[in-house]
Amino acid sequence: MIDISKKIPLESQVLIYPMKSCTIAAGFKNTEYAKDPAHRFTHFGMDCDSFGATNFEVIASGKGTVLGIERNQNALGCVVVVKYPKVYIPKTGSVKDLIVRYIHMESIKVISGSTVSAYSVIGIVSDKHKWWNHIHVEIDS
């Protein structure tokens, strides 16, 4: 286990999960998706759900700026894209700006250009669609 309390550079941040309490339903680069005839692709994100609860809040993972939103009624649901500056990466000990996409929300509670902080609500996930019952998170640097 990494002791990040002594290694986090000043002025950087550590991101949190997109819910106050969650379980990881599918991890990054889950190759099982590529083997499943219904998907046939590698899973380039992380799925988090709220232990079977419905209508739960998706929270911002840190302090950042909303780069864009998209209100869909297709398989993606609503999407929010946030840029988080100066994120500490424990595995490498580096600090990077990260772009995080939150996908599969039923509704969005932020607007493009707004500033979010850790634990602020950015959207709602519900059980109205088979893929909208969890939050899918993708991260780019």
N, C-alpha and C positions, 0 to 999 in steps of 0.2 A: 504494500500500500504506500502511496506517495503522501508524504507530509507536506501539503501545500501551504501550511501556515507560515513556514519559514522561507518559502521560495517565491512567493508572489511579488513581482516587482511593483513598486509604488506606481500609482496612476493606472494600473491595469485592473481587469475584472475577471471573475470566474462565472461562467454561465450555469444556470440551474435548469432542471427539467421543466417542461412546459405545463406542468400541473403540480399542485401542492402535494398530491399523493397519487402515485401511478405505478403501473407495472409495464415492463417493456414486452410488447407482444411480438415484435420482429426487429432484429438488429440491422446495423449497417452491412451492406453487401451480403445479405442473406441469400446464398446460392440456391436454397430450396425453391425459391420463387421461379428460378429459371427452369427447374425440372417439372414444375406444375403446369400441365397443359392450359389451365385457365389463365396463367400469368405469362409464362415464357420470357421473363426478364429478370435481371439481377435487381434486388431491392436496394436502391441507393439512398436509403434513409433509415429512420428509426420510427417505429410505431409505438405510441404510448396510449394505454387506455386506463380508465379510472375504476378498475375492479368491478366492471359491470354496471356502474352508475351511468345514468343518462343525463343529458343537459348539463354537462360540467364546463367550467370555465377554463379556457386556455390562457396561460399567463406568459408575459414576456420573460425571457431567460436572463435578461440583464438590462443595462442602460443602452439604448440605441435609437436609431431613426427608422421610421417606417418608410421604405423605399417605394412600395407599391402594394396595392390590394386588387383582388379580382373576385367579383361576386359571381360564382358559377352555380348552376343547378345540375351539372353533369357529375360524372364520377369523382372529379376532384373536389367538389364542394367549393367553399370560399377559400381563398389563399391570401396570406399576408406575408410580405417579404420585409425583413428587418436587417439593417446593418448594425452590428455591434463592434465598436472600436476597441482596440487594445485588450483583446481577450487573452488571458494567460492559458497556455496549453501545457498541462502538467507533464504529459508524456515526453515532450521535447524541451520543456523549459523555456519555450519561446513565447513571444507576444505577437498576436496577429489581429487584423480586422477580419471579422467573419460575417458572411451573409447567411441568414437563416430563413428558410421557407417553411411556413406552417400551413399544412394542407389538410383538407377534409372538414373544414368548419361549416356549420349551418349558417352562422351569422358572424359579422365582424363588428368590433367595438372601437376601432381606431380609424383614422384617416391617413391618407398618404401625406408624408412630410411631418407627421407628428412625432414627438419624442416619447419613448416608453421607458419605464424603469422596471427593475426586477419586481415581479409579483403584480404588475398592473395587468388588467384583463384586456386581451387583444381580440378574443372571440369566444364563441360558444360551440361546443360539439354536442350533437344529439343522436338519437337513434332513428331518425326519419329516413335514413338511407343506409344500405348495407355497408358502405365504406365511411360514412360520416360518424360512426360510433367510436372513433379513436382519432388521435391527432398524428399525422405523419410529419416528421421533421427532417429536412435536408439541410446540410451545412456545406458551404463553400468558403474558401479563403481567397 
